Amino acid sequence: MTMMLPLLLALVGADFPICTAPNYTGYPSLCFSEDNYYVFWVDQRQQPKRSIYGARVTTEGVVLDSGGVELYTDSAGYRCDVAFDGSNFLVVTRNYC
């Protein structure tokens, strides 16, 4: 399944995939910092486990982390949220146990 982000698409003005991993990807959360978008999502490419992945995307729509970077794998909930304090990102999910 290809994950698309309508908000990000509107900002960069073009249609492009963020992640094309197999199985389910969704519930994206995004943040902007230092000329890049940071996109985080719930990913089930390691079924039955649910993971949190992230990727950087330029303002021109170039995905810098093709396929995403795995941040957490176990039992992520069905959504994630991100916050940025100017220096650090905090990505949270509810442990789905």
Phi, psi and omega in degrees: 000135179267128179267127176240151179239105181304319180297312180295321179299319179295325182287322181265346173079019180212157180265125179203151179280144173267318181214134178241027181296153177291162180071197189277135168227137181180194183050057182287154173223137182224159183214156179240136178200139172048050175072011177227151168270145175242120185245131178235146182206164174273135188224134180243034179292343178251046183311142009272001180286149174249132185242166170248127177240160177217157178210150174263141180226130179287167178292344176271356179092017178272122179279115183278336181241077183304125182086347179086167178245127180288126180252328184203134175223125173179269183217059179297148177289189183270021173195165174217158178228153181229146173225152180224130182257013183101341178228325187232148173260145172235117178248126183235151173212158175274129176292117185273083180248000000 
